[in-house]
Amino acid sequence: MQLKGLVKFFTAALILISLYQLSFTFIVHNVEDKARKQARREALLAEPGAKGQELDKLVDNRFERITDSMQGVTVFSVPLLKKYTFQAAKEQELNLGLDLQGGMNVTLEVSLDELVRSMSNNPKDPTLNKAIADADQAKVNSQADFVTLFGEAFTKANPNAKLAYLFTKPAEKDITLQSTNDQVLSKIRSEAKQAIKRTYNVLLTRIDKFGVVNPNMNLDENKGIITVELAGVRNPERVRNYLQATAKLQFFETYTNQEIYATLLDAETSLSKYLSGTKTGDTSQKATEKKVAGTTDSTTQAADTGSLASLMGGSAKTTETKGASADSNTAALEKAYKEFPIRSILYIPEELASNPSPVVGYVSRKDTAMLNEYLNIGVVRNKFPNNVKFLYGAEDRESRRNPNAPLRLYAIKTASGNNESKLEGDHVTQARMDYNPLTGQPEVSMEMDAAGARIWKKMTGDNKGRYVAVVLDDKVYSSPIVNDEIGGGRTSISGGFTSEEATDLANILKSGKLPAPARIVQEQVVGPTLGAESIAAGFNAIILSFVAIFVLMLIYYNTSGWVANVSLTLNLLFTVGILASLHATLTLPGIAGLVLGIGMAVDAHVLIFERIKEELVHGKNHQQAIIDGYKRSYAPVLDGHIAQLITASILFIFGLGPVLGFATTQILSISISLFCGILVSRLMKDMYTTNTRHFKYFTVISKAVFQKANFDFMRIRKVSYIIAAIVVLGGVASLFHGFDYGVEFAGGRSYTIKFDQKFEVSQIREKLHNYFGEYPIVKTIGTNNQINITTAYLITKQGQDIEQQVMGKLYEGLTKEGFVPTSVSQPEFAGKYVQSSQTVLPTISDDLINGAKWATIISLIAISIYILVRFRKWQYSLGTFVSLIFNICATLAVFSFFREKVPFALEIDQHFIAAILTVIGFSMNDTIIVFDRVREYFRKTPNSDKKATVNKAINDTLPRTVMTSLTVFLVVLILFIVGGEVTRGFAFAMLIGIVTGTFSSIFVAGPVLVDMDKTDKLHVEIDHESRIQELKKMA
């Protein structure tokens, strides 16, 4: 072997670098373990009675305080070189993904519809808004960008209209009345690209201030998608608010309730007639004047269906209805809804109606959509002044604790009716969390620039004795009364904040507002308990896989098995070490990649060892057998690894979220396997082998298995074709029979819940139907008391509080129906019972589906082209393609027809696609082994019989084929059994693929190779090795 010194150097260097990088992980883990034990002791001393979630929160708070105080403490030093503080060591450790330590993975889509409206000179234009709505709808089933879809929708609805009329502004020089639609769209597209980049940068700044160690954030500029991974976070609602807040701060003048009531009554009368189908005309208010000054009438109070009067508790005056039957109450309630459609859902207490206030009334959360619809109907909207805008108040601390607490409704004054305020948040230069000197409550103090200070001074001076509203992201946080003009440009926002919430809001304001809103389209939340279970399952799978392969190598390959085992150990060490040095994040799919890498890394040794054994059988000594065995194994080893790298790279390109971790780990493992399997193992053999000393390759078992195989595979190829045809037809039929799609592909919200006892899946599904309005998908996960519930409830609705509404509905259904004790609060339910959750909106699920399809198609084409280039005959490429189609169809058929017959979930999701692509790469390994031997035999005996030659090649490589399949099957089986629920579907798909891949490489690829050679040119091959020897002799 040449370059031994270089191989030794690189091996030693990689060992030292890997151990050095991984040492930070062990040191940090040790320090944090001690810190957490100290935090627990302090928490129990401070609060002896604390337990459960309360104790966990106390421990977390003290743990953060202890580790924060240790940031500058030296915890690791390299003698004579460098010392590392805890913070520096923390930055160098191998990061664990959210699925291993709990946390949140979020995919945000930059919403360009609001950007388009903001660029228009008339954001309320019906033509503009219809085109935007049509573009939003078309986006679900299209790969085109939003601006293109907007242009197409506008042109379709208005063939002869010009966009320029909607987008010309005095300050906009690039768009004039003479601009064509394409020029306008080009400008919008340019602004959209800049907005996406600015949004990413603003979010990046926010994340840096969030306090999460080593957050992971990526931008896909073409799709306008931003992925954020925050491992270790414990408050998903805080993250949602933090990331989705556009930070659009505005200061508005307001209407008082008494100024708006008369118009409200007139609008309600018009709405009542509109809803009943009569024309709106002049109406008398006499019939309703009593109603506005008092509480809701007795008919509304009688039916406790979440009305505002019942929700207000002590602040609402209730009137008892005596002697009224249920039927008469229902009839009276229906009559009230028809006559007073607004005030039947907008509660106006007597004390509010009789005193000036910026609050118009109160509305239940569940009624906000209905009230919004009413207020936007033309006959209602036209009654109000052009500059009035209705906004809801932000939730304070108490209302967040009580999901039934109502929201305040405000009527604010916009500037010239264009939705803008007289003072925008762009003038705010500083924001910080502070405490109100009078109340002692947390608030956000702000300072403005000179221009903002002048506007604020004039605005407060003009509104003495009136109210001004402080609005953030269209929510009113406070509405103080102005006693005197305020100079100096100082003000504050108060809203019942906790200190943490006030700090978050200050950080959001300091980071700047988003140029375009970012909304969450996919979300995954993993609780710390599930994370700990995943770590245990993942590492158990790695250890058991290692032990199983170690034993198998020694049983089958005798002492030479130690070469494979040492090489395998180095492969794993180098892979994890490089991941740590790259500051990569290790996820559960990444661990699955490591486990799979263990099996695949052995394949190179199996191919080489089997070839060495053949050379020994042919009478060569051990030194020559090693030389020839390695030389003649290079081609199949390289081809197999390149095929796997092709599919892993395609998965990396098209994958999203956790699947990227699997692809990254697999690419590294495969690449390092080449170094360890070829160079390191050869170095060990050459160093040990002499004329009197060598490794042993045979055992009693390996001598007995497949050594003289002589099966006539060609004779039964018609049977093979029939089996293959049936399987392919089953795969096609599965497309019509259907699949269980994971939430990633189906869209929806998925919750994994661990109950206190076992419940029937059908029982939960039936009961929750009454709450979601549809039958959710309910499946058992692992143990019988762990259930996954997937629902499409409110999946098409947008808003920051939608996640909370869906969680509230799930909590309501499970508690009222007795699945969760009623004594459990909603926060306790979310923290203790909900193990993980995932949200995928339809837009992103369509992207994932299209990406999965293209990834599979491109993999098939890429592998077929590679085989065509390597073997230079299309028959090899066709045999490869047919065998791969067979493997895919077999897996699809099993996942379709057996999904209700196995005790675990068989879902089509990203993990399934990862398995399919991995199977494509792996099955090529077996096929290439056979094809390479076929080509070798044709070179040596050009005029030999095709059937006999292919048959002999399959038989002679049978030990390799079986052993490579067996090693991978073994580690995947271990992963399937002990790897946990997250990877179980992936492992099962891999098991099917390994079996079918082995079958197709023996019974499908070879026969197709023979039968497709109609011109009888398959056997024409040039023996390059013999030709080189001849040329050397001639020279």
N, C-alpha and C positions, 0 to 999 in steps of 0.2 A: 504493500500500500504506500502510495506517495503522499507527501505533505503530512506525515505523522506528527511532526512537531507543531504544525499549525493547528491541527485538530486537537492536540493536547492543550495548547494554549487557549483556544476558544472554549473548550470544555471546562477547564479550570476557571477561566474568567467568568463563564456563565454560572458556574456553581457558586462562586464567591459573590457575584452581583445579586443572584437570586436570594441567597441566604441573608445578605446585607439588607435587601429591600424588605424581605419578610420579617426581619428582626424588629422593624418598627411596629408591625402589626401586633406581635407578641408583647412588646414593651407597653404599647398604648393599652392593649387589652388588660394587662396586669395592673397598670395604674388606675384605669377606670373601674376595674373590679374592686380595688381597695376603696376608691372614692365612693362607689355605690354602697358598699357595706357601711362606710362611715356615715353617709347620708341617711341610711335606714336607721342607724342607731340614734342619730340626732333627731330624726322625725318622731321616733317612738318616745324619746325623752320629752320632746316638746308637746306632743299630742298622744298620750298613752292609750287613749280610747280609739284612735284612728284605725280604720281597716278598709280593705277593698280599694275602690277607686280614690277615696279620700286620702288613704295612706300612700298610694302610688303617686298621686299628684304632689304630696308633701315631699316624698323621696326625690321625685324628678326635680322639683324646685331647688332642693338643697344640693342635689348632685350637680346641677348646672352652676350653682354658686361656688361649689368646691372646685370644679374643673376650671371655671373662669379664673379663680384665684391662682391656679397653677399654670396659667398660660406661659409665664416667663420662667418657670422652674425647670432646671436641667434634669432630664430623666434618662438620657442616653449619651454616651460619649465614645468616640473612636479615638483611642490613644494616639497622641501626637498630631491628630488631624482636626477633629471638629467635635464640638459639643452641641447637643440638640435639646432644645426646650420641649415642653409638652406640646405646645402649639406646633412647633416645627415637626415633631415626630408624628403628630396627628395628621398633618398634611401629607406625610409620606406613607401612611398605612394603606393596606388593601381595603378599599371601601366595600361595605356590604350593601346590596341593593335593598329597596324597600320591602321586597318579598321575604328578606331574611331578617330584617330588624324592625319591620313595620314602617309605615310611612305612606307617602302619596305620590302617585305618578299622574301627571296632568298633561293633556294635549289641548292647547288653545288654538282657536282659529281667529285670525284678525278679521273682524267684521267690516267689510268695505262698504256696506250699504249706508252706514251713517257718514262715512267719509264722502260718498257721492252726494248725499243730502247737504253736507256742510259746504261743499264746493258750489252748490247751486245758488242762484240768486233768489229762488223761491222754493224753499224746502217743503212747503205744503202743497205744491202743484200736484193735482191728481194724476196727470200724465206721467210725471216723474216717479211718483210713488207706485203707480201701477207697473211701470217698467222695472222698478227695483223689486217689487213683490214677485213679478214673473221670473226675474233673474234668480231670485232666491229659490223659487220652486224648481227651476230648470237645473240648478246647481246640483241637486240631489242625484240626477241621472246623467250628468255630463262631466267630462274631464276638462272642459274649457274654463278659463279664468273668469272671475265675476264680471270684470269690465267688459269682456267680449259678450257675455250673456246679456248684460245690461243693454249694450248697443243693439244686439239682435232683437231683444224684447221691445225696445223703443221703436225700432224701425218697423217691426211687424205690426205694432198697434197704430203707428203713425207714419205711414210710408213716405209721405212728402214733408214731414216736419223736420225742423233743424234743431239739433241739440244746443247750438250756440245761443239760442234765445233763452235757454234755461241756465246757461253757465257764464254769460258775460257779466263781469263786475268791473267797477271803476279801477279797482286795484289789480285786476287780472289782465296783464298785457298780452299773454299768449293766446287768449281766446277773444275773438272779435265776432261781430255779427256776420262777417263774411267767412268765418271758419267752417270747414266741412265737418260732417259728423265724424269722419275718421281722424281729423285733426283734434277734435274735442276729446274723443276716446283716447287718443295717444297721450294727451295731457293728463287725463284722468288716470290712465295706466301708469304714467310716470310718477304722479303723486301717490298712487296706491303702493308702488314699490318702495318709495321713500317712507311712506307711513308704516309699512311692514317692518322696515329696518329700524325706524325710530321707536316703534312699539316694542320690538325685541330689546333695544338698548335700555328703554325705560324699565321694562320688566327685569332686565339683568341687574340694573341698579337697585331695584326694590328687593330682589332676592338676596343681594349682598348685604342688605340691611336687616334681613329677616332673622338672622342668627342661626341658620342651619349650616352645619359643617359639611363642606364638599358637596354643594348642590350641583346637579347636572342639568344643563339647559342647552337645547339645540334649536336651530332655526332652519326650516325648509322655505326658502324665499319664493320658490315657484308656486307652492301651494298656500303660502301664507300661514303655515302651521308652526307653532312653537311647542316643543315638548319640555316639560320641567319634571325633574325627579327630586323629591325632597324626602330622603330617608330619615326616619326617626321622628317625624312630626306626629303630634298626638291630637291635633285639633283641625280636622278637615274643613270645617266651616270657616275657620279663620283664614286658611289658605285660599279658599274660594273667593272670599271677600277681598283678600289682599291682592290676588292676581287679576281679578276681573274689574276692580274699581278703575274707572277711567280717570278718576281724580279731576273731574271737571267741577271746579269750585266756582260758585256764583252767589252774588248778593242781590236779592230782589226786594223791591217794594211789594206790599201785599194789599189785597182787599180785606176788609173786615167781614165777619160773618153777616153783620146787619146790612152791609152794603150789597151783599150778594144774594140775600134771602129772597127779595122780591122777584129778582130775575129767575132764581131757582124754582119758585112756585109757578111762574109763567111757563118755564121750560118743562116742568113736570106735567102740567096740563096738556101742553102740546104733545109730549111724549105719550101720555095716556091715550090720546086720540089717535096718534100715529100707530101705536101698538094694537089698538082695537080696529084699525082699518079705516077710520073716519078722517076727513080732511081737517087740517089745523087752521083755525081761524081765531078771531078775537074771543078771549075767554074771560070769565069772571073768576076772581080769586076768593070770593066771599066764602065759598064752600070749604076752602082749605086754610083760611087764615087762622082758625083755632088750632089746627093741626101743627103748624110750624112752631108755635110758641110752647107747645107742650111735649110730652114724651110720646112714644108710640102708643097707639090705642090698645084697648084691652084685647082686641082680636089678635093683634100681632103678638102681644105678650103671652096669650094663652098657649100657643104652640111653641114649645121650647125646642126649636130646630136650629139653634146656633144664632138666634137673632141678637142684634146688638144690645138690646135691653138686658138680656140674660148674661151676655158676655161682660157687661160693664160692672157686674157685681154690685158693690155697695154704692157706687156713684150713680146708679140708675134707679129711678123710682119705679117700682112695679105696682101694677094695678090688678087686683084679683078679679077674676071673672067668676061670678057666682051663678050656679044653676044653669050654666050653659053646657050643652051636650058637646061631645067631640065632633059630631057631624056639623053642628052649627058653627063651631069654632073654625073648622076647616073651610067651610063655605065663606065665612067672614074674612078669613085670612086670604083666600083667593081673590075676594072682592077688593081687599086693601091693596094687594099686589097690582091689580088692574088699575085702580083709581089713583094710587100713589106709588108708582113704580120706583121712583128715586128714594123717597123717604121710607119705603118698606125695607130698604137695605142700608140707607144712610141714617144713622141714629143721631138725633139732635136733642140733647138733654135740655131741660127747662132752664137750668142755671147758665148754660152756654148761650141759648137763644136770647136771653135777656141782658147779656153783657157783651160789649165789644171784644172781639177776639180774632186773631188770624185763623183760628181753627173753625172750619165750616161745620164739621160733624165728624162722626166716627163710623168706620166701616169694617166689617169682618174680613179677614184675609180671604176667605172663600168667596166673598162677594165682590172683590176688587175687579175681577175680570168683567162681571156683569155691569158694574158701575162705569168702568172705562168705556164699555160698549155703548151704554146709554149716553154718556157725555159727549161721545164722538158722532152720534147720529145728527144729521144735518139740522133737523127741526129743533134739536136741543142746542147744538153748538151755535146756531145763528142768533139765539136769544141772548147770549152772553157777549160782553164787550170783546172786541177783537184781540185785546192784549191780555185777556185772562188765561191763565194756565193752571190746571188742577194738578197738584202734586201730593203724594202721601208723605207722612212724617217717617223719619228713620226709627227703627226699633230701639228702645232703650233697654237697659239691663233687665228690668222687670218683665217687659213684653217678650223678651227672648226666652225667659224662663217659662212663660205661659203661652203655649201655641194658640190658645183661644183669645188672647188679648187683641183688642181692635186696633186699627191704624187710624191716625188722625188725617183728615183731608184739609188741605190748604188751597186757597185761591190766590195766586201770586200775580203780579203785574210784570209782563215782559216789556222790553224796549221796542216800541213801534210794532208790536205783534209779530216779531221774528224769532221768538223763543230765546233771545239773548237777554242778558241782564245789563244794567248800567255799569256794574263792576264785575269783572271776571277774575278768576283765580290766577291768571297769568301775572298779575301785579304782586302776588305774594312772594316775598323773597326768603322768609324764614318761617319755620313751623317747628314747634316743640311741644312735648307733653309737659303740662304744668298742673298745679292744683289751684282751684278757685279759692281766693282768700276768704270768701264769705261762707261758702258751703263745705269747703275742704274736699270737694269732688274733683276727680281728674278731668281735665279739659285740654284742648289744643290751642295754644297761643300762637298768633301769627303777626308778622310784620310785613308791611307793604312798601313798594318803591314810592318815589316822589309822586308820580302820576296817579298811582292807586290811592295814595294818601289824600290827594286833592279831591278825587272823585268821592271817596268815602266821607270826607268832611262835608262836602256839599250834599251828598245823599242823606246823611244823618241830619244835617241842618234843615233840609227840606221836609223831613218827616218827623219833626218833634211831636210827641204825643201819639205817634202811629207805630206800626210794627215793621221791621225788616226781617226777611227770611234768609238764613244762611243755608245754601243748598249745595250738596255734594252728590254728583251723579244722579240728579233728579230726585233726591230725597231730602226733605227738610230736616236738618239736624237741630236747629234752634230758631226761634222767632221772637227775639227780645223787643220790648217797647223802647223807643228812643226818647230819653229824657232831655238830652242836649246833643249838640253836634260833637263829633269825636274827631279830634285832630291827632296828628302824629302817625297815622297809618297803622294803629294797633287795634286788634280785635281778637276774639276767641270763639271757638266752637265748643259748646257743651251739649251733651246728649246722653247722660247716664252711662258714661264710659267706665270700663275698668281701666286701670293704668296700662295694661297690655294693649287694649283696643285704642286708647289715646296715642300710645307710642306708634302703633301700626299706622294710624291715620296721619300722624305727623310725618312718618317716613314716606308714606304715599304722596303727600303734598310736596315734600322736599324733592322726591324723585321726578316730579313733573307729571302732567297729565298725558294720557295715551292719545296719540294723534288719531287712532282708530280703536274702537272698543275691541277687546279680546274676550271671547266667550269660550267656556270649556265645552269641548265636543267629545272628549273621552277622558275618563277618570278612573283610577284604580286606587282603592284605599285598603291597606293591609294592617290589621291590628298587631301589636307586639307579641301576643300569644301565638298567633298563627305563624309569625316570623320565627319565633323560637322553635316551633315544631318543624318548620321548613329546614332550619339549619341542622337540626338533629337528623331529620330524614335524609337530607342531602349528604351529610358527612358519613352517615351509616352506609349509604349507597356507595360512596367512594371507597371506604375501608373494605367492605365486603367484596366489591369488584376487584380491588387490588389482591386480596387474599385468594379469591377464586382463580384469577389469571395466574398468579404466582404458582399455585398448586398445579394447575393445568399444564403450564409450561414445563414444570419439573417432571410430571407424570408422563408427558408425551415426548419431550425432547431431552430428557436426562440432564446431564450437567450443563449442556449448552443452553438450557432453559434459564440458567443464572445470567447469561449475557442479556437475554430478553428482559429479565426482571430488573436488572440494574439499569438498562436502557430505559425501561418503562418508568422507573423511579425518577431518573433524570428528566424524562419528558414532562412528567407532572410538575417537578420542581421548577424547571425552566418556564413552563407555561404560566404557573401562578406567579413566579418571580417577575416575569415580563409584564403580566397584568398589573402587578403592584407598581412597577417602575413607570408604567404608562398612566398611573393614577386612574385605572379603569375601575368599574364597579362590578363586583361579583354578585350575580343574581341567581335565583334558583334554576332558571333555564341555563345559566352559565355553568352551574354545577352539573346539570345534565350533560352539557357539552364536555365537561371534564371526564365524566363517567364514560360517555361514548368515546371520548378520545383515548381512554385506557384500552378499550377493545380495538379501536382502529389502529392505535400505535403498535399493537402486537402483530397486525397483519403483515407489515414489512418483514418482521422477523420470521413469520410463518413461511412467506414466499421464499426467503433466502435459505432458511433451514431445510425446507423441502427440496430445494434445488441442490443444496450441498449433499443431502442424503442420496439423491439420484446419482450425483457424480461419484460418491463413495461406492454405490452399488455397481457402477460401471468399472470399478477397480482402481480408481485414482487414490493417491495417498491424501492425507488430511490437508496438507498445505496446498496442494494443487486443487483439491476439491473446494476449498474455501475460495481460492482465486477464481476458479471457473463458476462456482455457485453465485458469487457476488456479481461477476461480470454478466452472467446470463439472467440475472434477476433485476438488473437495473431498469430495463424497459418496462416490465409489468408493474414494478414498484412505483416508478415515476408516473406512468400512465394512470394508475389507480389513484394516486395522491392528487394529480392534477385534476382528474374528474371530480374528486371530492371538493377540491378548492374552487372549482367552477361553480358548483351548486351552493357552496357556503358563501361565496362572494355575491352571488345573485340574491341569496337570502339576506345578506347584509344590506344590499342596495334597496330591496323592496320591503324589508322588515320594518317594524315599528315597535318602540317600547321594549319590553323584556326580551323579545325574540332577538333583538340586536345583540344582547349579551350572549346568547347561545351561539350566534353566528360568529361573533368576535372570538370567543373561546375556541370554537371549532377551527377557525382559520389559523389561529396560533398553534393549536395542538397538531394539526396536520402538517404545518410548515416545520415545526420542531421535530416531528416524527421522522421526517426525511433526514435531518441531521443526526438524530440519535439512532435511527434504524439502520442507516447505511454507514455513516462515518464512525460514530462512537462504537457501535457493535463490532465493526471491522477492526477498529483499533484494539479493542479488548481481545479479539480472537488472535490477531497477529502477535500481540504482546505475549500471549499465553502459549500459543501453539509452536512446538518445535518438532524435531524428528522423533523425539521420544515422549513428548507430552502433548496432549490435545483434549479438547472437549469431546464428550460422547453425545451422539445424536439419536441413538436408537434406544428404545425400551421394549419390554415384552409386548406392551400394548401397541406401540407404534409399528412394530414389525408385523403385527397381526392384522392391522386395519388398513384396507384399501391398497396394500402394497402390490398386489397382483390383480387389480380390478380389470375385468374384461367384459363389461356390459355392452350390449349392442343397442346403443341409444338411437341410432339411425333407423333401425328396423321398426321401432315403435313410435316414430315421429308423427305418424298420422293420429295416433292416440293422443300424443302431446298437443297436436294442433286442435283436436276436438276439445280437450280440457281447456286450452288457452282461449278458444272461441267462446266456450261457456262462461268462463271468467270475465272476458271482455263484455259479453252480452249482459252479464250481471252488473258490471260497472255502468254500462249504458242505462240499464233498467233502474239502477239506484238514483239516477238523475230524476226519474219520474216518481220513484217511490218516496224520495225525500230524505232529508237529513235533520239531525238536531244541530242547528247552528248555534255556536257560542255567541255571547252578547257582543263580541267584537264584530261579527258579521251580520247579526240580526238587528243590532241596535237595541237600546233599552237600558234598563238599570238592573244590575244583578247584585244580590246580597247573600253572603254566606253567614248563616245564623246557627249558633250552637245553643240548643234548648236544654232545659234541665232534665227532660225525659224524652222518651221516644214517642213520635207522633206519626200517623199515617200521612203519606204524601198527598193522597187524594183528598183527605180531610182538610188539610191546610189550603190546598188549591181551591176547593169548593167554597170555603169560608171567606177567603180573601177576594173572591169574585165580587162579593157585595160591596167591597170598598174600592177596588180598582176599576170596576165597571167592565172588566175583562178577566178571562182566566189566565193567571200567571203560570209560567213554567216552573214547576217545583220538582226538585230532584234531590235524592239522598247523596251526601258527600261523605265517603268513608264510613264513619259510624252512623248508626240509625238516628242519633239525636243531633246530627249536623246536617242542615238542609240548605240547599241553594234555591233562592227565589228570584226569578227574572220577570220583569214586567215592563210593558211599554207605556205605562201610565204617565201622562204629561210629557212624553219624550219629545214632542214637537213644540212644546212651549219653551219660551226663552225667559230668562230672568235669574238673578242671583239667588232668589229664595226658592227656586223650583226644587232643588235637591232637598231642602228642608221640608218642603210640603210633601214630597214623595215619602221621605223617611217618616214624617208624622203620620201619613196615611197607613204605612206599613205597621208602625207602632200601635196605632189605634186598632187596626184589624187584629193583630196578634194578641193584644191585651184584652180587648172586649170579647174575643172568642175563646179565651182561656188558655192560649198556647204560652203566654208569658204572664206571670203574676201581675195583677193590677197595681200592686204596691211598688212595682219597678217604674221609676221615672224615665222619661224619654232620654235624657242624657245618660242615665245608667244603662238603658237598653242599648244605646249606640256604643257605649264603651265596653260593656261586658258581654252582651249577646251577639252583636254584629262583629264577626271575625274579619270580614273583608267586604268591600263593595266595589263595583265597577260601573261606570257610565259610558255609553257610546252613543252619540247622536247619529241619526241616519246619514248625514253627509259624510262623516268619517268612516262609517261602516261600509258605505259604497266604495270609498277610496281603498279600504283594506281589501274588499272583495276583488276589485279590479287589479290591485297590486298582486294579490295571490294568483289570479289567473295568468297575468303576464309573467310572473316569476316562474310558474310551472312551464308555460309554453317556451319561454326563453331558455330555461334549463334543458328541456328536451332538444331544442334546436342546437344549442351550444355544444352539448355532449355529442350529438350526431355529427356535427361539423368537425369536432375534434377527432372523433374516430375516423372520419373520412380522410382527414389530413394525415393522421398517423399511419393508417393501414392502406390508404391510396386505392381502395376499392369500395364502391358504393354498397356492395353486399354486406360488408362489415357494418356500415353505418345503418343500413336498413334492419339488420338483425338486432342491433343495439336499440333502435327506435321501437321495434315491435316488442322486445322484451321489457322495455321501460313502460310502454303503454299497458302491457299485461300487469306489471307490478302496481301501477296506479289504479287500474280498474279493480284489481283484487282488493286493495285497501278500501276504495270507495264502497264496494259491494258489502264488505264486512261492516263498515261504519253505518251503512244505511239499513241493512236487513237485520242486524243483530243489536241495534241500539236500544231496543226494549227488552232484550233477552239476557243482558249481562248486568251484574250488580254495580256497575260504575258507569260514569258518563262517557258517551262516545260523541263528542262534539266536533264540528268542523269549525276550527278557529285558527289563530296564527300558529299555535303549537302544532296543529295537524299539518299545516302547510310546511312548517319547518321539518316535520317528520318525512313528508313526501319528498322534499328536496334532498334531504339526507339519504333517504332510501335510493333516490335516483343516483346520487354519487356513489353510495356504497355498492349497489348492485352492479354498477359498472366495474367495480374492482374484480368481482368474480368473472364477469363476462370478458374483461380484458385478459385475465389469466388464461382463459381458454383460447381466445383469439390470438394471443401472442404465441402460444404453443402451436396452434394451427399454422401460422405463418412460418414459424421456425421449421416445422416438418416439411412444408411445401418447398422451402429453400433447399433442404437437404435432399429431398426426393421429389423433384419437379413433376415427374410424370406419374406419381402415385394416384391411386383411386381416391376421389374426393371423400366419399362416405367413410371409407376405412381410415383415412388420415384424420378427419374431424373426430371420428369415433375414438381413435387412439389418443388424440390430444385431450379429449374430455376425460377419458379413463386415467391417463397419466397425471393429469392435474387434479384428479378427484380428491386426493388427500389435502392439497392446498385449499380447494374450494370448500371442503367440509370444515377444515380447521379455521379458516378466516371467518366463515359464517358462524361457527360454534363460539369463537371467542367474543364476537360482537353480540351474538344472541344471549350469551351468558351474562354479560354486563348489563344489557338492556333488560333482561328478565329480572335481575337484581334491582334495577332502577324501578321497574314496574311494581315490584313487591314492596320495597321499603322506601322508595323515593318520595312518597307523598302524593296527595290528590292532584296537585297542580301539574305534575309531569306524567300522571298515569295514562292519560289519553295519548300523549306523545309517545310514551314507551310502548303502548299497545300497538299503535300504528307502525312503529319501528319493528316490533316483533313480526307483524304480518309482512312487512316489507322485506325483512331478512329471509323469511321462509320462501316467499314468492320470488325474491331476487335470486336465491340459490336455485330454485326450480327453473326459472327462466334462463339462467346462464347455462344450464345443462340441457334442458329439454326444448327450449324455444330458440335461443340465439343461434346455436349450432345448426339445427335443422334448417332454419331460414337461410343461413349462409350457404348451405348446399343446394337447396331447391331454387334459390334465386340466381344461381350461376348458370344461366341458360346458354351462354356463349362458351362455356368451358374454359374460362381464363383465370379461375380462382387459384389454380395450382401454379400459375406462372409467377414465380418469385425469384429474386436475385439473392444468392447467398453472399452477402457482402463480406462476411468473415473469411470465407474460402477465397474470394477474389482478392482480398488484401494480402493473404498469405501467398497467393500466386505471384502478385506484383512484387512482393518482397523477394521471392526466389529469383524472379527475372532481373531484379535490380542487382 
